[in-house]
Amino acid sequence: MRKMALVIAGSAALSLAGCGSETSGEFTTEDGENAEYTVDEDSGETSMTIEGKDGTATMRSGADVPVTLPAGFSLYPGSKVVTNTVVNQPDGQGTMVMFETDAAADKVIAHFREQAKAAGFDIQLEMNTNGTQMIGGESKDGSTLSVTTSPGGESGTTGQLIIGSNKGG
C-alpha cells in the first residue's frame, strides 16, 4: 500500500511541476501519512518524502537524477537518459529510467534480457506488438524487472526500465 501511495503522490507532485504550480508543499496521503514535496525551478527535478508508520519513503525524479542500477545491470551503451525516478522505502528501492537510443529495439531488449538472466531473473512476460517490445520478470527474492521499448521515429528507440528491489531479500 505504501508503494501505491508514494506512486500516486509522486504523480501528483510531477503534475504540479508540469503545471508550473507550487514549487513546494505538504499534504496528507489517503493513508493519513504526512508528505512533502519540492520542485527545483531550474532543473525541474521533483523530490518527495512521506513519513509513515513503517518509516520514511523518498522519491527523486528528473533528467539529472543519477542512475544507480542494481549490480549486474547497466543502461544500453550510448543511451540518453530522458528522466530517472528513484523511490527508496523501508522495504526496498524502485528505479524507473526513461531513455532514448539509436539502437534497434530488439538489441536493447536483448541487452536487458541477458543482464536479467545473469542476475537470476526469470523472464515471465514477453510481448511484441506493432514494434513495441516488452519483457518482464521476477527474481527469487521478489525483485521485479520490466523493460519496454518502442520505435521513437527520428530518435531511434525510446525505452523504459523499471527495477524494484527488496531489502533483505
Contacts in CASP RR format, 6 or more apart in sequence:
PFRMAT RR
TARGET T0000
AUTHOR 0000-0000-0000
METHOD contacts of the structure
MODEL  1
MRKMALVIAGSAALSLAGCGSETSGEFTTEDGENAEYTVDEDSGETSMTI
EGKDGTATMRSGADVPVTLPAGFSLYPGSKVVTNTVVNQPDGQGTMVMFE
TDAAADKVIAHFREQAKAAGFDIQLEMNTNGTQMIGGESKDGSTLSVTTS
PGGESGTTGQLIIGSNKGG
1 31 0 8 1.000
2 31 0 8 1.000
2 33 0 8 1.000
2 50 0 8 1.000
2 52 0 8 1.000
2 54 0 8 1.000
2 57 0 8 1.000
2 89 0 8 1.000
2 91 0 8 1.000
3 87 0 8 1.000
3 89 0 8 1.000
5 29 0 8 1.000
5 30 0 8 1.000
5 31 0 8 1.000
5 33 0 8 1.000
5 50 0 8 1.000
6 48 0 8 1.000
6 50 0 8 1.000
6 57 0 8 1.000
6 59 0 8 1.000
6 87 0 8 1.000
6 89 0 8 1.000
7 87 0 8 1.000
8 29 0 8 1.000
8 30 0 8 1.000
9 27 0 8 1.000
9 29 0 8 1.000
9 35 0 8 1.000
9 37 0 8 1.000
9 48 0 8 1.000
9 50 0 8 1.000
9 59 0 8 1.000
10 37 0 8 1.000
10 46 0 8 1.000
10 48 0 8 1.000
10 59 0 8 1.000
10 61 0 8 1.000
12 27 0 8 1.000
13 37 0 8 1.000
13 39 0 8 1.000
13 46 0 8 1.000
13 48 0 8 1.000
13 59 0 8 1.000
14 46 0 8 1.000
14 61 0 8 1.000
16 22 0 8 1.000
16 37 0 8 1.000
16 39 0 8 1.000
17 39 0 8 1.000
17 44 0 8 1.000
17 46 0 8 1.000
22 39 0 8 1.000
23 38 0 8 1.000
23 39 0 8 1.000
23 40 0 8 1.000
23 41 0 8 1.000
24 36 0 8 1.000
24 37 0 8 1.000
24 38 0 8 1.000
24 39 0 8 1.000
25 36 0 8 1.000
25 37 0 8 1.000
25 38 0 8 1.000
26 34 0 8 1.000
26 35 0 8 1.000
26 36 0 8 1.000
26 37 0 8 1.000
27 35 0 8 1.000
27 36 0 8 1.000
27 37 0 8 1.000
28 34 0 8 1.000
28 35 0 8 1.000
29 35 0 8 1.000
29 50 0 8 1.000
31 52 0 8 1.000
33 50 0 8 1.000
33 51 0 8 1.000
33 52 0 8 1.000
33 53 0 8 1.000
34 50 0 8 1.000
34 51 0 8 1.000
34 52 0 8 1.000
35 48 0 8 1.000
35 49 0 8 1.000
35 50 0 8 1.000
35 51 0 8 1.000
36 48 0 8 1.000
36 49 0 8 1.000
37 46 0 8 1.000
37 47 0 8 1.000
37 48 0 8 1.000
37 49 0 8 1.000
38 46 0 8 1.000
38 47 0 8 1.000
38 48 0 8 1.000
39 45 0 8 1.000
39 46 0 8 1.000
40 46 0 8 1.000
43 62 0 8 1.000
43 63 0 8 1.000
43 64 0 8 1.000
44 62 0 8 1.000
44 63 0 8 1.000
45 60 0 8 1.000
45 61 0 8 1.000
45 62 0 8 1.000
45 63 0 8 1.000
45 64 0 8 1.000
45 65 0 8 1.000
46 59 0 8 1.000
46 60 0 8 1.000
46 61 0 8 1.000
46 62 0 8 1.000
47 58 0 8 1.000
47 59 0 8 1.000
47 60 0 8 1.000
47 61 0 8 1.000
48 58 0 8 1.000
48 59 0 8 1.000
49 56 0 8 1.000
49 57 0 8 1.000
49 58 0 8 1.000
49 59 0 8 1.000
50 56 0 8 1.000
50 57 0 8 1.000
50 58 0 8 1.000
54 89 0 8 1.000
54 90 0 8 1.000
54 91 0 8 1.000
55 90 0 8 1.000
56 90 0 8 1.000
57 87 0 8 1.000
57 88 0 8 1.000
57 89 0 8 1.000
57 90 0 8 1.000
58 87 0 8 1.000
58 88 0 8 1.000
59 85 0 8 1.000
59 86 0 8 1.000
59 87 0 8 1.000
59 88 0 8 1.000
60 85 0 8 1.000
60 86 0 8 1.000
61 83 0 8 1.000
61 84 0 8 1.000
61 85 0 8 1.000
61 86 0 8 1.000
62 83 0 8 1.000
62 84 0 8 1.000
62 85 0 8 1.000
63 81 0 8 1.000
63 82 0 8 1.000
63 83 0 8 1.000
63 84 0 8 1.000
65 83 0 8 1.000
65 84 0 8 1.000
65 85 0 8 1.000
65 86 0 8 1.000
66 84 0 8 1.000
67 75 0 8 1.000
67 81 0 8 1.000
67 84 0 8 1.000
67 95 0 8 1.000
67 97 0 8 1.000
68 86 0 8 1.000
68 95 0 8 1.000
69 75 0 8 1.000
69 95 0 8 1.000
69 97 0 8 1.000
69 161 0 8 1.000
69 163 0 8 1.000
70 119 0 8 1.000
70 143 0 8 1.000
70 163 0 8 1.000
70 165 0 8 1.000
71 119 0 8 1.000
72 115 0 8 1.000
72 118 0 8 1.000
72 119 0 8 1.000
73 112 0 8 1.000
73 115 0 8 1.000
73 116 0 8 1.000
73 119 0 8 1.000
73 163 0 8 1.000
74 115 0 8 1.000
75 81 0 8 1.000
75 97 0 8 1.000
75 99 0 8 1.000
75 161 0 8 1.000
76 99 0 8 1.000
76 101 0 8 1.000
76 103 0 8 1.000
76 107 0 8 1.000
76 108 0 8 1.000
76 111 0 8 1.000
76 112 0 8 1.000
78 101 0 8 1.000
78 102 0 8 1.000
78 103 0 8 1.000
79 99 0 8 1.000
79 100 0 8 1.000
79 101 0 8 1.000
80 99 0 8 1.000
80 100 0 8 1.000
80 101 0 8 1.000
81 97 0 8 1.000
81 98 0 8 1.000
81 99 0 8 1.000
82 98 0 8 1.000
82 99 0 8 1.000
82 100 0 8 1.000
82 158 0 8 1.000
83 97 0 8 1.000
83 98 0 8 1.000
84 95 0 8 1.000
84 96 0 8 1.000
84 97 0 8 1.000
84 98 0 8 1.000
85 95 0 8 1.000
85 96 0 8 1.000
85 97 0 8 1.000
86 93 0 8 1.000
86 94 0 8 1.000
86 95 0 8 1.000
87 93 0 8 1.000
87 94 0 8 1.000
87 95 0 8 1.000
88 94 0 8 1.000
90 167 0 8 1.000
91 166 0 8 1.000
91 167 0 8 1.000
92 164 0 8 1.000
92 165 0 8 1.000
92 166 0 8 1.000
92 167 0 8 1.000
93 164 0 8 1.000
93 165 0 8 1.000
93 167 0 8 1.000
94 162 0 8 1.000
94 163 0 8 1.000
94 164 0 8 1.000
94 165 0 8 1.000
95 161 0 8 1.000
95 162 0 8 1.000
95 163 0 8 1.000
95 164 0 8 1.000
96 160 0 8 1.000
96 161 0 8 1.000
96 162 0 8 1.000
97 160 0 8 1.000
97 161 0 8 1.000
98 158 0 8 1.000
98 159 0 8 1.000
98 160 0 8 1.000
99 158 0 8 1.000
99 159 0 8 1.000
99 160 0 8 1.000
99 161 0 8 1.000
100 152 0 8 1.000
100 155 0 8 1.000
100 156 0 8 1.000
100 157 0 8 1.000
100 158 0 8 1.000
100 159 0 8 1.000
101 108 0 8 1.000
101 156 0 8 1.000
101 157 0 8 1.000
101 159 0 8 1.000
102 156 0 8 1.000
102 157 0 8 1.000
103 156 0 8 1.000
103 157 0 8 1.000
104 157 0 8 1.000
105 131 0 8 1.000
105 132 0 8 1.000
105 133 0 8 1.000
105 149 0 8 1.000
105 150 0 8 1.000
105 151 0 8 1.000
105 157 0 8 1.000
106 133 0 8 1.000
108 147 0 8 1.000
108 149 0 8 1.000
108 157 0 8 1.000
108 159 0 8 1.000
109 133 0 8 1.000
109 135 0 8 1.000
109 147 0 8 1.000
109 149 0 8 1.000
112 135 0 8 1.000
112 145 0 8 1.000
112 147 0 8 1.000
112 161 0 8 1.000
113 123 0 8 1.000
113 135 0 8 1.000
113 147 0 8 1.000
116 123 0 8 1.000
116 135 0 8 1.000
116 136 0 8 1.000
116 137 0 8 1.000
116 145 0 8 1.000
117 123 0 8 1.000
119 139 0 8 1.000
120 139 0 8 1.000
120 140 0 8 1.000
121 136 0 8 1.000
121 137 0 8 1.000
121 138 0 8 1.000
121 139 0 8 1.000
121 143 0 8 1.000
121 145 0 8 1.000
122 137 0 8 1.000
122 138 0 8 1.000
122 139 0 8 1.000
123 135 0 8 1.000
123 136 0 8 1.000
123 137 0 8 1.000
124 136 0 8 1.000
124 137 0 8 1.000
124 138 0 8 1.000
125 134 0 8 1.000
125 135 0 8 1.000
125 136 0 8 1.000
125 137 0 8 1.000
125 146 0 8 1.000
126 134 0 8 1.000
126 135 0 8 1.000
126 136 0 8 1.000
127 133 0 8 1.000
127 134 0 8 1.000
127 135 0 8 1.000
128 134 0 8 1.000
131 150 0 8 1.000
131 151 0 8 1.000
132 148 0 8 1.000
132 149 0 8 1.000
132 150 0 8 1.000
132 151 0 8 1.000
133 148 0 8 1.000
133 149 0 8 1.000
133 150 0 8 1.000
134 146 0 8 1.000
134 147 0 8 1.000
134 148 0 8 1.000
134 149 0 8 1.000
135 145 0 8 1.000
135 146 0 8 1.000
135 147 0 8 1.000
136 144 0 8 1.000
136 145 0 8 1.000
136 146 0 8 1.000
136 147 0 8 1.000
137 144 0 8 1.000
137 145 0 8 1.000
137 146 0 8 1.000
138 144 0 8 1.000
138 145 0 8 1.000
139 145 0 8 1.000
141 166 0 8 1.000
141 168 0 8 1.000
141 169 0 8 1.000
142 166 0 8 1.000
142 169 0 8 1.000
143 163 0 8 1.000
143 164 0 8 1.000
143 165 0 8 1.000
143 166 0 8 1.000
143 169 0 8 1.000
144 162 0 8 1.000
144 163 0 8 1.000
144 164 0 8 1.000
145 161 0 8 1.000
145 162 0 8 1.000
145 163 0 8 1.000
145 164 0 8 1.000
146 160 0 8 1.000
146 161 0 8 1.000
146 162 0 8 1.000
147 159 0 8 1.000
147 160 0 8 1.000
147 161 0 8 1.000
147 162 0 8 1.000
148 159 0 8 1.000
148 160 0 8 1.000
149 157 0 8 1.000
149 158 0 8 1.000
149 159 0 8 1.000
149 160 0 8 1.000
150 157 0 8 1.000
150 158 0 8 1.000
150 159 0 8 1.000
151 157 0 8 1.000
151 158 0 8 1.000
152 158 0 8 1.000
END
